[in-house]
Amino acid sequence: MPRESRAKFGIGQVVKHRRYPFRGVIYDVDPVFANTEEWWLSIPEELRPRKDQPFYHLFAENAETEYVAYVSEQNLMPDTSGDPVRHPQVEETFERDEDGCYRMRAPKRH
């Protein structure tokens, strides 16, 4: 029976990767791996994460660019820098409060 785990991080939280120099804002969470087998197999075997853990969708950035990332919980840690995330979709999706936390924007009414 697969282990069920609770997500350690939440929507709007800023996180960074444990190994690679990128960070981002979480905009969705899968309770277990929900990407393609091809994607999972493209990760070098010695770095390949377990599938039975939460996976996070991030509006991510590194020094050069902004992109969307899909990252296992074991590879993330909180980003406590307080720096805003510059990914263009962050501003479309979230509001940043005076404490630097991101909260989902209310849907626009027509």
C-alpha positions, 0 to 999 in steps of 0.5 A: 500500500502506498504511503500517503503524505501531507504536503509540507509546503503550500500554495503561494509559498516561496521555495528553493531547490536543494541542489540547483540554483532556482527558486519559485512560488508554488501554484499547485500541488499534486499529492503524489507524482502526476507527470509522465513516465518519460519525464520521470525517466529523464531524471538521472537515476541517482537523482530520481525522486520517489513518486509517493510524495507531494510534487509541486508546480512552481513559477520558477526563476534562476539567474538567467530566466523564468520558467515553470518547474515540477519538483518533488518535496524532497528537493525543496526547502523554504526560501527565507530571503524575502526577495520577490519572485520575478516570474511574470505569472506570479503577479497575474496569479498572486498578490504579495502582502506587506509581509512578503507572502503570496496569496491567490488573487480573487477571480476577476468579475466581468 
